[in-house]
């Protein structure tokens, strides 16, 4: 135990062998406790993440984001392009796979999938990847992209969410959000 009278921490002497500054907490009369407070063995159980739960969360998150974007545009109508949404949904699993293989370049297949849309629409958007913690954080990150601020009267939006499950309920969330305007 520290028995020094010094109150300034920087002047504290840390030579614990000096009896005038430090008094042993345990000695011949008082033995140190022999039992550890830690368990002798820690068991971790690896629980699989249920795909049905992931699918429900994916649908719920997509609906929350769609409703949020609509709410952020109170003075204008928000039109959703379902055709492009389906295409984006198909692309997101490939992005997860590319992230794990350290392939940082968009594959030609990805561009080919979007080529028909890009020939008819101007497309402005983002893909985002998150570790799932809170829905609110994902909503705020999507809002920060500013995609919803497009005020073109003919603008349409596409939004897709993909959640990739890992063991022990670790989830990788991918969001693809874009605004689309027809080329003239």
Residue, then its C-alpha position, 0 to 999 in steps of 0.5 A: x500500500x502507498x503510505x507516502x504523504x505526497x499528494x502530487x502524483x508526479x512526485x510519487x516514488x515507485x520504488x516499492x522496496x522502500x518500507x518508508x514509502x510502501x507497505x506490503x499488503x500481504x506478509x507472513x501474518x496476512x496471506x495473499x488470496x490464492x483463488x483467482x477471480x477469473x474462471x479457469x476456462x472460458x467457453x465460447x459458443x459459435x452460434x450460426x446467424x439465421x438466414x431468415x432473421x437476416x432476410x427480415x432485417x434486410x427487408x426492414x432496413x430497406x423499408x426504413x431507408x426508403x421511408x426516411x428518404x421520402x420523409x427527407x423530401x417533404x415538398x416533392x414526390x419521391x418516385x422509386x424505380x423498382x427495375x433499377x432497385x432489382x438490378x442493384x440488389x443483384x450487384x451487392x453480393x458481388x461487392x461483398x465478395x470483392x471486398x473479401x478478395x481485396x478486389x477493389x476494382x468494380x468488375x466488368x460484370x458490375x458495369x455491364x449490369x448497369x450499362x442499360x440503365x446508364x444508357x437511359x438514365x443519368x445515375x448519381x449514387x453511392x455504395x456503402x458498407x457497414x458493420x451492423x450496430x444500429x439502424x440509426x447510424x446507417x440511416x444517418x450515413x445514407x442521409x449524409x450522402x445527400x442523394x435525396x437532395x436532388x430537386x429535379x422534378x423528373x428524378x427517380x430513386x433506387x435503393x437496395x440493401x444486402x446483409x451478409x451474415x457471419x457467425x455470432x450475429x456479425x453482419x455486413x450491411x451494404x447499401x446502394x442508393x442512387x438518384x436517376x434522371x432520364x437522359x434527353 
